[in-house]
Amino acid sequence: MDIKLHRSRRNRVLAGVVGGIAGHLGPVSTNVVRVLLVLVSLTPFGFPFFPLAYLAAWALLKEETR
């Protein structure tokens, strides 16, 4: 079973990274993933890590195919 993570074309606000993660997780709402990402980013551990990880995912993940 080959499951690849990708950036979403439909569930995007900025780059589609969070929409792609939510699609990969299955029944999880994109808004839930966005809220969790923001909350974790506000913690001392999350602030430097998650924004940089988002930018890296934006650069490295391919957009989903139509």
PyMOL commands that place a pseudoatom at each C-alpha (Angstrom):
pseudoatom trace, name=CA, resn=MET, resi=1, chain=A, elem=C, hetatm=0, pos=[0.000, 0.000, 0.000]
pseudoatom trace, name=CA, resn=ASP, resi=2, chain=A, elem=C, hetatm=0, pos=[1.612, 3.222, -1.202]
pseudoatom trace, name=CA, resn=ILE, resi=3, chain=A, elem=C, hetatm=0, pos=[0.185, 6.315, 0.514]
pseudoatom trace, name=CA, resn=LYS, resi=4, chain=A, elem=C, hetatm=0, pos=[1.917, 9.585, -0.295]
pseudoatom trace, name=CA, resn=LEU, resi=5, chain=A, elem=C, hetatm=0, pos=[1.479, 12.904, 1.415]
pseudoatom trace, name=CA, resn=HIS, resi=6, chain=A, elem=C, hetatm=0, pos=[0.696, 15.821, -0.903]
pseudoatom trace, name=CA, resn=ARG, resi=7, chain=A, elem=C, hetatm=0, pos=[-0.507, 19.431, -0.813]
pseudoatom trace, name=CA, resn=SER, resi=8, chain=A, elem=C, hetatm=0, pos=[-4.241, 19.827, -1.324]
pseudoatom trace, name=CA, resn=ARG, resi=9, chain=A, elem=C, hetatm=0, pos=[-5.675, 21.850, -4.193]
pseudoatom trace, name=CA, resn=ARG, resi=10, chain=A, elem=C, hetatm=0, pos=[-9.156, 22.060, -2.664]
pseudoatom trace, name=CA, resn=ASN, resi=11, chain=A, elem=C, hetatm=0, pos=[-8.560, 22.524, 1.091]
pseudoatom trace, name=CA, resn=ARG, resi=12, chain=A, elem=C, hetatm=0, pos=[-6.051, 25.321, 1.049]
pseudoatom trace, name=CA, resn=VAL, resi=13, chain=A, elem=C, hetatm=0, pos=[-5.718, 28.653, 2.735]
pseudoatom trace, name=CA, resn=LEU, resi=14, chain=A, elem=C, hetatm=0, pos=[-2.065, 29.354, 2.065]
pseudoatom trace, name=CA, resn=ALA, resi=15, chain=A, elem=C, hetatm=0, pos=[-0.269, 26.466, 0.391]
pseudoatom trace, name=CA, resn=GLY, resi=16, chain=A, elem=C, hetatm=0, pos=[-2.465, 23.411, 0.927]
pseudoatom trace, name=CA, resn=VAL, resi=17, chain=A, elem=C, hetatm=0, pos=[-0.068, 21.704, 3.353]
pseudoatom trace, name=CA, resn=VAL, resi=18, chain=A, elem=C, hetatm=0, pos=[-2.586, 21.412, 6.204]
pseudoatom trace, name=CA, resn=GLY, resi=19, chain=A, elem=C, hetatm=0, pos=[-5.326, 20.321, 3.806]
pseudoatom trace, name=CA, resn=GLY, resi=20, chain=A, elem=C, hetatm=0, pos=[-3.032, 17.580, 2.526]
pseudoatom trace, name=CA, resn=ILE, resi=21, chain=A, elem=C, hetatm=0, pos=[-2.238, 16.428, 6.059]
pseudoatom trace, name=CA, resn=ALA, resi=22, chain=A, elem=C, hetatm=0, pos=[-5.927, 16.371, 6.963]
pseudoatom trace, name=CA, resn=GLY, resi=23, chain=A, elem=C, hetatm=0, pos=[-6.697, 14.391, 3.806]
pseudoatom trace, name=CA, resn=HIS, resi=24, chain=A, elem=C, hetatm=0, pos=[-3.949, 11.942, 4.699]
pseudoatom trace, name=CA, resn=LEU, resi=25, chain=A, elem=C, hetatm=0, pos=[-5.377, 11.464, 8.202]
pseudoatom trace, name=CA, resn=GLY, resi=26, chain=A, elem=C, hetatm=0, pos=[-8.777, 10.507, 6.819]
pseudoatom trace, name=CA, resn=PRO, resi=27, chain=A, elem=C, hetatm=0, pos=[-11.911, 11.600, 8.673]
pseudoatom trace, name=CA, resn=VAL, resi=28, chain=A, elem=C, hetatm=0, pos=[-10.179, 14.504, 10.470]
pseudoatom trace, name=CA, resn=SER, resi=29, chain=A, elem=C, hetatm=0, pos=[-11.499, 17.944, 9.548]
pseudoatom trace, name=CA, resn=THR, resi=30, chain=A, elem=C, hetatm=0, pos=[-9.052, 20.377, 7.960]
pseudoatom trace, name=CA, resn=ASN, resi=31, chain=A, elem=C, hetatm=0, pos=[-10.098, 23.055, 10.459]
pseudoatom trace, name=CA, resn=VAL, resi=32, chain=A, elem=C, hetatm=0, pos=[-9.268, 20.758, 13.390]
pseudoatom trace, name=CA, resn=VAL, resi=33, chain=A, elem=C, hetatm=0, pos=[-5.773, 20.216, 11.997]
pseudoatom trace, name=CA, resn=ARG, resi=34, chain=A, elem=C, hetatm=0, pos=[-5.351, 23.980, 11.474]
pseudoatom trace, name=CA, resn=VAL, resi=35, chain=A, elem=C, hetatm=0, pos=[-6.397, 24.778, 15.052]
pseudoatom trace, name=CA, resn=LEU, resi=36, chain=A, elem=C, hetatm=0, pos=[-4.081, 22.085, 16.451]
pseudoatom trace, name=CA, resn=LEU, resi=37, chain=A, elem=C, hetatm=0, pos=[-1.187, 23.404, 14.355]
pseudoatom trace, name=CA, resn=VAL, resi=38, chain=A, elem=C, hetatm=0, pos=[-1.733, 26.948, 15.619]
pseudoatom trace, name=CA, resn=LEU, resi=39, chain=A, elem=C, hetatm=0, pos=[-2.045, 25.810, 19.249]
pseudoatom trace, name=CA, resn=VAL, resi=40, chain=A, elem=C, hetatm=0, pos=[1.118, 23.720, 19.091]
pseudoatom trace, name=CA, resn=SER, resi=41, chain=A, elem=C, hetatm=0, pos=[2.946, 26.547, 17.310]
pseudoatom trace, name=CA, resn=LEU, resi=42, chain=A, elem=C, hetatm=0, pos=[2.235, 28.810, 20.285]
pseudoatom trace, name=CA, resn=THR, resi=43, chain=A, elem=C, hetatm=0, pos=[4.119, 26.523, 22.691]
pseudoatom trace, name=CA, resn=PRO, resi=44, chain=A, elem=C, hetatm=0, pos=[7.849, 27.039, 23.334]
pseudoatom trace, name=CA, resn=PHE, resi=45, chain=A, elem=C, hetatm=0, pos=[8.665, 23.776, 21.525]
pseudoatom trace, name=CA, resn=GLY, resi=46, chain=A, elem=C, hetatm=0, pos=[6.335, 24.388, 18.623]
pseudoatom trace, name=CA, resn=PHE, resi=47, chain=A, elem=C, hetatm=0, pos=[7.156, 27.975, 17.714]
pseudoatom trace, name=CA, resn=PRO, resi=48, chain=A, elem=C, hetatm=0, pos=[10.492, 27.487, 15.979]
pseudoatom trace, name=CA, resn=PHE, resi=49, chain=A, elem=C, hetatm=0, pos=[9.729, 23.973, 14.749]
pseudoatom trace, name=CA, resn=PHE, resi=50, chain=A, elem=C, hetatm=0, pos=[6.250, 24.046, 13.188]
pseudoatom trace, name=CA, resn=PRO, resi=51, chain=A, elem=C, hetatm=0, pos=[6.546, 27.228, 11.102]
pseudoatom trace, name=CA, resn=LEU, resi=52, chain=A, elem=C, hetatm=0, pos=[9.819, 25.937, 9.657]
pseudoatom trace, name=CA, resn=ALA, resi=53, chain=A, elem=C, hetatm=0, pos=[8.306, 22.485, 9.086]
pseudoatom trace, name=CA, resn=TYR, resi=54, chain=A, elem=C, hetatm=0, pos=[5.356, 24.122, 7.277]
pseudoatom trace, name=CA, resn=LEU, resi=55, chain=A, elem=C, hetatm=0, pos=[7.700, 26.053, 4.993]
pseudoatom trace, name=CA, resn=ALA, resi=56, chain=A, elem=C, hetatm=0, pos=[9.727, 22.903, 4.306]
pseudoatom trace, name=CA, resn=ALA, resi=57, chain=A, elem=C, hetatm=0, pos=[6.553, 20.942, 3.509]
pseudoatom trace, name=CA, resn=TRP, resi=58, chain=A, elem=C, hetatm=0, pos=[5.418, 23.740, 1.207]
pseudoatom trace, name=CA, resn=ALA, resi=59, chain=A, elem=C, hetatm=0, pos=[8.706, 23.496, -0.683]
pseudoatom trace, name=CA, resn=LEU, resi=60, chain=A, elem=C, hetatm=0, pos=[9.052, 19.699, -0.707]
pseudoatom trace, name=CA, resn=LEU, resi=61, chain=A, elem=C, hetatm=0, pos=[5.531, 18.283, -1.084]
pseudoatom trace, name=CA, resn=LYS, resi=62, chain=A, elem=C, hetatm=0, pos=[4.024, 18.003, -4.533]
pseudoatom trace, name=CA, resn=GLU, resi=63, chain=A, elem=C, hetatm=0, pos=[0.522, 19.244, -5.249]
pseudoatom trace, name=CA, resn=GLU, resi=64, chain=A, elem=C, hetatm=0, pos=[-2.146, 16.582, -5.565]
pseudoatom trace, name=CA, resn=THR, resi=65, chain=A, elem=C, hetatm=0, pos=[-2.953, 15.503, -9.076]
pseudoatom trace, name=CA, resn=ARG, resi=66, chain=A, elem=C, hetatm=0, pos=[-6.359, 16.194, -10.473]
for i in range(1, 66): cmd.bond("trace and resi %d" % i, "trace and resi %d" % (i + 1))
show_as sticks, trace
zoom trace
